[in-house]
Amino acid sequence: MAEDKFYDQVYSLKDQIRFGGKFSINPKEVKAIAISGMGGSGVSGRIFSEAFQDIPVITIDSYKLPKFVTRDYFFVAVSYSGNTEETLSVAKEAKSRGIKINAITSGGELSKICDNLVKIPSGLQPREAIGYLLMPLLNTFIGVNEEERTNIISILEALEKERSPIWQLAQKIVDSRKIPYILSWEPFSSLSYRFKTQFNENSKLFALNHTLSEQNHNELVPQLMNNSMADKFIFLAIEGDQDSRSRRRLEIMESKSASEIIKIRPKGESYLEKLFYILHYIDFLTVEVSLRLSYDPEDVKVLENLKAELSKIK
Amino acid sequence: MAEDKFYDQVYSLKDQIRFGGKFSINPKEVKAIAISGMGGSGVSGRIFSEAFQDIPVITIDSYKLPKFVTRDYFFVAVSYSGNTEETLSVAKEAKSRGIKINAITSGGELSKICDNLVKIPSGLQPREAIGYLLMPLLNTFIGVNEEERTNIISILEALEKERSPIWQLAQKIVDSRKIPYILSWEPFSSLSYRFKTQFNENSKLFALNHTLSEQNHNELVPQLMNNSMADKFIFLAIEGDQDSRSRRRLEIMESKSASEIIKIRPKGESYLEKLFYILHYIDFLTVEVSLRLSYDPEDVKVLENLKAELSKIK
């Protein structure tokens, strides 16, 4: 069954961590990075830009390369298939400006037009390949040693063995018939968006995501002042830095809100251990919700159909 | 009545356009810009970073100044009150790195610690002051001449005279009892977020926003595959570039979706005319929805209460 195949691949994140691909450059010579990518491919750039702040990391999720991106930039095009039209459009614009194209892809047109290729295994959905899509950036610019990989894999194996809390939360979400609303804060601000998109694609649920403290400047208003609308949402929070002001904000919110806020606390010591713990957790939860709603988590034919119709219009 | 006062101030956007404040620098000498700001103040940086792509414009909506921001950056702190704790935290970090603080504020601590001040009129809510918060950036880096100001004001006056379509849409949103879902695309991608936050603060409604084409890589799945959930949303689209692939995408989405997508097309010729048309439209619509739901559009006491509680914890 498709479901089984997909579920098997969720487990493959451990293998993906071992992926050693990286760009053959001296990272110390890079002054700024621009990463182009959409959807399940683009999310690797979003996560990386939060993880690595030594130099500017610009992310692009549209057809256009910003005017200011020049040959000084290390330009990376991330497209799992290698045929994403937005990413190809940006990459071709880069080429026309004399910027070298570094690519993370399993093949497609991108693998042919790029100057420097990190080839990743094919046969997955982009969103199942987050490890493959992210590791080349981490390997090149942050450096992940063998001990860290081993530690990350241990954390993921432990998570796989204690899945009953995830099953319970999945059932709670299904029973609630509510819309997931996900909060996150530094250093995991980018993960509430990943969580939302996995609910979208795996579970076929709309989801709302926001970051702290920005949420306290706008969406806190309906959360506390419009109880009948707040009642349409089930609130989840990915716990970031425990010593931050955002953590204090969450505590005050909990004391004022009529709705429970379900907290997901990453396990592990290092940043990368926690990062991959949450990514794996999100995958298990959203696939489990999908199965309990009798959806095929792998099925995103509607996205492919739209791409097919679009390809007829030039 | 508070409502009348607030509604009067929505009309003040025309006067705000006339605000001549700008930074006393040579913009051609600036190599990169970093703008710190939260909520209704921070939105000016989000809009500006899409409007001006000649040089990198980094926006910061958290407590931390990214490591890569150095003295080479033109750093701007935007806080209407001048007392936003996140923005002050970032500004102080900038100061400690020897970076000059340029401020757009009506007063507060920020006006005291900054090196270069553009002082804007006080007495408004930050979200009522979008013109004052945005014009100094546009005046300094893009340059808005008197003729353009006059044209923008004419467009806004015409919009004010033809408000009955806005009233009808406001009533439709109220009657629907649904959650607004807002799409936008280039060059107005940043405005779906502004729309969402104005629904939050003025109308006390949750709202979901996304940009095209990124939405087609994830949230299109529940929109087309989960009709019972899609039925909880009322879909709105701010029309951007009519010749773009994103426009084609919207057309295909409309042909496939069971839900109507209500399109808001900006009037005017130039980018700035269209930008301010949409900003004014958003204000009128979200305030009108608020009044029809019997909320006070100005009331965001819950945000102020949270700030007060937070200020007790150091």
Interface residues (C-beta under 8 A of the other chain):
Chain A: A32 M38 G39 G40 G42 Q53 D54 I55 P56 I58 D61 S62 Y63 K64 P66 K67 F68 E85 E86 I179 Y181 W185 E186 S189 K196 T197 N200 E201 K204 L205 F206 L208 T211 S213 E214 N216 H217 N218 E219 L220 V221 P222 Q223 L224 M225 N226 M229 A230 K232 F233 S244 R245 S246 R248 R249 I252 M253 K256 Y295 D299 V300 V302 L303 N305 L306 E309 L310 I313
Chain B: A32 M38 G39 G40 G42 Q53 D54 I55 P56 I58 D61 S62 Y63 K64 P66 K67 F68 E85 E86 I179 Y181 W185 E186 S189 K196 T197 N200 E201 K204 L205 F206 L208 T211 S213 E214 N216 H217 N218 E219 L220 V221 P222 Q223 L224 M225 N226 M229 A230 K232 F233 S244 R245 S246 R248 R249 I252 M253 K256 Y295 D299 V300 V302 L303 N305 L306 E309 L310 I313
